Amino acid sequence: MIDLKISIDRNAYHLNADISLPNQGITGLVGPSGSGKTSLLRVIAGLETPSSGRVQCGSETWFDGMRKPVPASQRQVGMVFQDMRLFAHLTIRENLDLAAKWGGTSPSRLI
């Protein structure tokens, strides 16, 4: 499981999340624009650091506010962006497989 209990405070933007997600397969987040979906995924992937809280994958702590966060390159997590950052000639699955190949992990570890 990927367990998150985080807060992000950026000027007028505030996000509080307390969720558990499976750490395998494909997970999608659905919600209205501005609800924090992308911010949450960026925190899991290590592309954004929360203001406070904890991010844990299995027994490994990626962020707890007490020490330096585990870098994105060491998390073995991928993120598919909603805009055109994919290779257009490939399917989503082929894009995920390619990312897994380049990242040295199995496609099931990508979210």
Residue frames as a rotation matrix with the C-alpha (Angstrom) as fourth column:
MET 1
0.575 0.818 0.000 0.00
0.818 -0.575 0.000 0.00
0.000 0.000 -1.000 0.00
ILE 2
-0.597 -0.590 0.544 0.97
0.520 -0.801 -0.298 3.62
0.611 0.105 0.785 -0.52
ASP 3
0.293 0.672 -0.680 -0.19
0.955 -0.183 0.232 5.50
0.032 -0.718 -0.696 2.55
LEU 4
-0.573 -0.415 0.706 -0.42
0.445 -0.882 -0.157 9.29
0.688 0.224 0.690 2.52
LYS 5
0.523 0.632 -0.573 -1.38
0.850 -0.436 0.294 11.68
-0.064 -0.641 -0.765 5.24
ILE 6
-0.541 -0.814 0.210 -0.22
0.841 -0.525 0.133 15.04
0.002 0.249 0.969 3.92
SER 7
0.595 0.596 -0.539 -0.88
0.493 -0.800 -0.341 18.75
-0.634 -0.063 -0.771 3.81
ILE 8
-0.396 -0.632 0.666 0.11
0.910 -0.366 0.193 21.11
0.122 0.683 0.720 1.03
ASP 9
0.552 0.497 -0.670 -0.10
0.579 -0.806 -0.121 24.83
-0.600 -0.321 -0.733 1.72
ARG 10
-0.569 -0.668 0.479 0.80
0.811 -0.360 0.461 27.13
-0.136 0.651 0.747 -1.18
ASN 11
-0.967 0.196 0.161 -0.51
-0.168 -0.970 0.177 30.69
0.191 0.144 0.971 -0.82
ALA 12
-0.292 0.940 0.178 -4.30
-0.945 -0.256 -0.204 30.43
-0.146 -0.228 0.963 -1.27
TYR 13
0.226 0.320 -0.920 -4.16
-0.562 0.814 0.145 26.70
0.795 0.484 0.364 -2.12
HIS 14
-0.381 -0.286 0.879 -4.56
-0.897 0.346 -0.276 24.14
-0.225 -0.893 -0.389 0.68
LEU 15
0.229 0.403 -0.886 -4.80
-0.557 0.801 0.221 20.37
0.798 0.443 0.408 0.30
ASN 16
-0.325 -0.251 0.912 -5.21
-0.877 0.441 -0.191 17.84
-0.354 -0.862 -0.363 3.09
ALA 17
0.283 0.374 -0.883 -5.25
-0.708 0.703 0.071 14.16
0.647 0.605 0.464 2.14
ASP 18
-0.380 -0.307 0.872 -5.39
-0.794 0.592 -0.138 10.95
-0.474 -0.745 -0.469 4.16
ILE 19
0.666 0.613 -0.426 -5.61
-0.745 0.523 -0.414 7.96
-0.031 0.593 0.805 1.81
SER 20
-0.217 -0.672 0.708 -4.24
-0.317 0.735 0.600 4.49
-0.923 -0.094 -0.372 1.11
LEU 21
0.513 0.287 -0.809 -3.67
-0.848 0.022 -0.530 3.30
-0.135 0.958 0.254 -2.46
PRO 22
0.866 -0.261 0.426 -2.55
0.261 0.964 0.059 -0.06
-0.426 0.060 0.903 -3.86
ASN 23
0.216 -0.872 -0.439 1.15
-0.565 -0.478 0.673 -0.05
-0.797 0.103 -0.596 -4.77
GLN 24
-0.796 -0.410 0.445 0.64
0.153 0.575 0.804 -2.13
-0.585 0.708 -0.395 -7.89
GLY 25
-0.067 0.780 0.622 -1.47
0.959 0.222 -0.176 -1.96
-0.275 0.584 -0.763 -10.99
ILE 26
-0.708 -0.056 0.704 -2.96
0.401 -0.853 0.335 1.25
0.582 0.519 0.626 -12.36
THR 27
-0.229 0.606 -0.762 -4.70
0.872 -0.220 -0.437 3.75
-0.432 -0.764 -0.478 -10.12
GLY 28
-0.460 0.158 0.874 -6.75
0.533 -0.738 0.414 6.67
0.710 0.656 0.255 -11.36
LEU 29
-0.653 0.280 -0.704 -7.98
0.542 -0.477 -0.692 9.70
-0.530 -0.833 0.159 -9.41
VAL 30
-0.349 0.643 0.681 -11.22
0.701 -0.304 0.646 11.39
0.622 0.703 -0.345 -10.39
GLY 31
-0.034 0.394 -0.918 -12.51
0.843 -0.483 -0.238 14.73
-0.537 -0.782 -0.316 -9.17
PRO 32
0.881 0.445 0.160 -13.33
0.462 -0.741 -0.486 18.27
-0.098 0.503 -0.859 -10.17
SER 33
0.229 -0.790 0.569 -10.73
0.506 -0.402 -0.763 20.66
0.831 0.462 0.308 -11.51
GLY 34
-0.096 -0.392 0.915 -8.63
-0.488 -0.783 -0.387 22.12
0.868 -0.483 -0.117 -8.70
SER 35
0.834 0.524 0.171 -9.42
-0.408 0.378 0.831 19.37
0.371 -0.764 0.529 -6.18
GLY 36
0.314 -0.815 0.487 -5.76
-0.868 -0.038 0.496 18.29
-0.385 -0.578 -0.719 -5.86
LYS 37
0.952 0.092 0.291 -5.52
0.010 0.944 -0.329 15.21
-0.305 0.317 0.898 -8.08
THR 38
0.662 -0.743 0.101 -2.35
0.157 0.006 -0.988 16.29
0.733 0.669 0.121 -9.86
SER 39
0.170 -0.591 0.788 -0.78
-0.844 -0.500 -0.194 17.65
0.509 -0.632 -0.584 -6.67
LEU 40
0.592 0.128 0.796 -1.43
-0.636 0.680 0.364 14.32
-0.495 -0.722 0.484 -4.93
LEU 41
0.946 -0.247 0.208 0.11
0.322 0.777 -0.542 12.34
-0.028 0.580 0.814 -7.80
ARG 42
0.465 -0.811 0.354 3.11
-0.198 -0.485 -0.852 14.70
0.863 0.326 -0.387 -7.89
VAL 43
0.268 -0.329 0.906 3.67
-0.963 -0.100 0.249 14.06
0.008 -0.939 -0.343 -4.17
ILE 44
0.807 0.067 0.587 3.52
-0.164 0.980 0.114 10.27
-0.567 -0.188 0.802 -4.65
ALA 45
0.843 -0.474 0.254 5.93
0.439 0.335 -0.833 10.47
0.310 0.814 0.491 -7.61
GLY 46
0.211 -0.796 -0.568 8.32
0.836 -0.154 0.526 12.70
-0.506 -0.586 0.633 -5.64
LEU 47
-0.260 -0.260 0.930 7.90
0.817 -0.573 0.068 15.68
0.515 0.777 0.361 -7.96
GLU 48
0.087 0.322 0.943 6.41
-0.304 -0.893 0.333 17.85
0.949 -0.316 0.020 -5.19
THR 49
-0.752 -0.375 -0.542 7.16
0.416 0.369 -0.831 17.96
0.512 -0.851 -0.121 -1.46
PRO 50
0.348 0.936 -0.051 4.21
0.608 -0.184 0.773 18.37
0.714 -0.300 -0.633 0.89
SER 51
0.153 -0.216 0.964 4.25
-0.519 -0.848 -0.107 21.03
0.841 -0.484 -0.242 3.59
SER 52
-0.441 -0.256 0.860 3.83
-0.880 0.315 -0.357 18.35
-0.180 -0.914 -0.364 6.25
GLY 53
0.638 0.766 0.084 2.77
-0.757 0.643 -0.114 14.77
-0.141 0.009 0.990 6.77
ARG 54
-0.303 -0.659 0.689 3.96
-0.449 0.736 0.507 11.34
-0.841 -0.156 -0.519 5.73
VAL 55
0.519 0.341 -0.784 4.20
-0.846 0.336 -0.414 9.31
0.122 0.878 0.463 2.51
GLN 56
-0.309 -0.589 0.747 4.94
-0.658 0.699 0.280 5.61
-0.687 -0.405 -0.603 2.88
CYS 57
0.315 0.314 -0.896 5.11
-0.855 0.504 -0.124 2.79
0.412 0.805 0.427 0.33
GLY 58
0.460 -0.113 -0.881 5.02
0.252 0.968 0.008 -0.57
0.851 -0.225 0.473 2.07
SER 59
0.643 -0.296 -0.707 7.67
0.754 0.082 0.652 -0.41
-0.135 -0.952 0.275 4.79
GLU 60
-0.439 -0.858 0.267 9.65
0.895 -0.444 0.043 2.38
0.082 0.258 0.963 3.06
THR 61
0.434 0.517 -0.738 9.05
0.592 -0.781 -0.198 5.98
-0.679 -0.351 -0.645 4.15
TRP 62
0.047 -0.354 0.934 9.39
0.950 -0.274 -0.152 8.38
0.309 0.894 0.323 1.22
PHE 63
-0.399 -0.120 0.909 8.56
-0.031 -0.989 -0.144 11.55
0.917 -0.085 0.390 3.17
ASP 64
0.170 0.512 -0.842 8.01
0.895 0.278 0.350 12.31
0.413 -0.813 -0.411 6.82
GLY 65
0.776 0.171 0.607 9.13
0.074 -0.980 0.182 15.91
0.626 -0.097 -0.774 7.22
MET 66
0.888 -0.452 0.084 11.97
-0.124 -0.059 0.991 14.91
-0.443 -0.890 -0.108 9.57
ARG 67
-0.154 -0.950 0.273 14.55
0.196 0.241 0.950 13.99
-0.968 0.200 0.149 6.95
LYS 68
-0.585 -0.149 -0.797 15.30
-0.677 -0.451 0.582 14.51
-0.446 0.880 0.163 3.29
PRO 69
0.504 0.855 0.123 12.58
-0.608 0.453 -0.652 12.98
-0.613 0.254 0.748 1.07
VAL 70
-0.137 -0.441 0.887 13.38
0.423 0.784 0.455 9.94
-0.896 0.437 0.079 -1.08
PRO 71
-0.593 -0.144 -0.792 14.10
-0.514 -0.690 0.510 11.38
-0.620 0.710 0.335 -4.55
ALA 72
0.455 0.828 -0.327 11.70
-0.752 0.162 -0.638 10.68
-0.476 0.537 0.697 -7.43
SER 73
0.103 -0.505 -0.857 14.41
-0.859 0.390 -0.333 8.68
0.502 0.770 -0.394 -9.20
GLN 74
-0.878 -0.479 -0.015 14.50
-0.390 0.733 -0.557 6.17
0.278 -0.483 -0.830 -6.32
ARG 75
-0.391 0.812 0.433 10.74
-0.703 0.040 -0.710 5.67
-0.594 -0.582 0.556 -5.91
GLN 76
-0.980 0.005 0.197 10.14
0.130 0.766 0.630 3.42
-0.147 0.643 -0.751 -8.94
VAL 77
0.007 0.994 -0.110 6.89
0.564 -0.095 -0.820 5.24
-0.826 -0.056 -0.561 -9.65
GLY 78
-0.882 -0.218 0.418 5.83
0.471 -0.435 0.767 6.69
0.014 0.874 0.486 -12.97
MET 79
-0.194 0.824 -0.533 3.16
0.212 -0.495 -0.843 9.22
-0.958 -0.276 -0.078 -13.77
VAL 80
-0.508 0.148 0.848 1.23
0.859 0.022 0.511 9.61
0.057 0.989 -0.138 -17.01
PHE 81
-0.793 0.167 -0.586 0.34
0.025 -0.952 -0.306 13.26
-0.609 -0.257 0.750 -17.52
GLN 82
0.118 0.957 0.264 -3.05
0.497 0.173 -0.850 14.22
-0.860 0.231 -0.456 -18.94
ASP 83
0.616 0.056 -0.786 -1.59
-0.540 -0.696 -0.473 16.44
-0.574 0.716 -0.398 -21.63
MET 84
0.969 -0.133 -0.209 0.49
-0.108 0.533 -0.839 15.36
0.223 0.836 0.502 -24.62
ARG 85
0.170 -0.942 0.290 3.62
-0.964 -0.098 0.247 14.14
-0.204 -0.322 -0.925 -22.88
LEU 86
0.317 0.001 0.948 3.10
-0.033 0.999 0.009 10.67
-0.948 -0.034 0.317 -24.30
PHE 87
-0.859 -0.496 -0.128 4.45
-0.197 0.088 0.977 9.29
-0.473 0.864 -0.173 -27.52
ALA 88
-0.103 0.925 -0.367 1.44
-0.833 -0.282 -0.476 9.78
-0.543 0.256 0.799 -29.80
HIS 89
-0.093 0.036 -0.995 2.29
-0.836 0.540 0.097 6.75
0.541 0.841 -0.020 -31.96
LEU 90
-0.861 -0.216 -0.461 2.05
0.052 0.864 -0.501 4.42
0.506 -0.456 -0.732 -28.92
THR 91
0.297 0.939 -0.172 -0.93
0.244 0.099 0.965 3.31
0.923 -0.328 -0.200 -26.86
ILE 92
0.522 -0.073 0.850 -1.07
-0.761 -0.490 0.425 4.22
0.385 -0.869 -0.311 -23.17
ARG 93
0.938 -0.160 0.308 -0.01
-0.029 0.849 0.528 0.66
-0.346 -0.504 0.791 -22.32
GLU 94
0.560 -0.769 0.309 2.94
0.727 0.276 -0.629 0.90
0.398 0.577 0.714 -24.73
ASN 95
0.283 -0.426 0.859 3.92
-0.290 -0.892 -0.347 4.26
0.914 -0.151 -0.376 -23.17
LEU 96
0.722 0.031 0.692 3.80
-0.691 0.096 0.717 2.63
-0.044 -0.995 0.091 -19.70
ASP 97
0.893 -0.403 0.201 5.81
0.403 0.914 0.045 -0.36
-0.201 0.041 0.979 -20.91
LEU 98
0.391 -0.764 0.513 8.42
0.462 -0.319 -0.828 1.96
0.796 0.561 0.228 -22.41
ALA 99
0.382 -0.202 0.902 8.65
-0.666 -0.736 0.117 3.99
0.640 -0.646 -0.416 -19.20
ALA 100
0.888 -0.026 0.460 9.09
-0.338 0.642 0.688 0.77
-0.313 -0.766 0.561 -17.23
LYS 101
0.735 -0.645 0.208 11.83
0.653 0.590 -0.475 -0.41
0.184 0.485 0.855 -19.59
TRP 102
0.210 -0.659 0.722 13.69
0.095 -0.721 -0.686 2.91
0.973 0.213 -0.089 -19.32
GLY 103
0.318 -0.008 0.948 13.21
-0.827 -0.492 0.273 2.99
0.464 -0.870 -0.163 -15.54
GLY 104
-0.634 -0.654 -0.413 14.30
-0.417 0.739 -0.529 -0.60
0.651 -0.163 -0.741 -14.99
THR 105
-0.700 0.477 0.532 11.04
-0.457 0.274 -0.846 -1.67
-0.549 -0.835 0.026 -13.29
SER 106
-0.752 0.524 0.401 7.98
0.647 0.705 0.291 -3.72
-0.130 0.478 -0.869 -14.19
PRO 107
-0.665 0.549 0.506 4.95
0.019 -0.665 0.747 -1.97
0.746 0.507 0.432 -15.70
SER 108
0.225 0.816 -0.533 2.83
0.644 0.286 0.709 -3.04
0.731 -0.503 -0.461 -12.71
ARG 109
-0.210 -0.364 -0.907 4.79
0.939 -0.335 -0.083 -0.58
-0.274 -0.869 0.412 -10.51
LEU 110
-0.936 -0.139 0.325 3.68
0.263 -0.888 0.377 2.39
0.236 0.438 0.867 -12.61
ILE 111
-0.155 0.921 -0.358 0.73
0.800 -0.096 -0.592 4.56
-0.580 -0.378 -0.722 -11.58
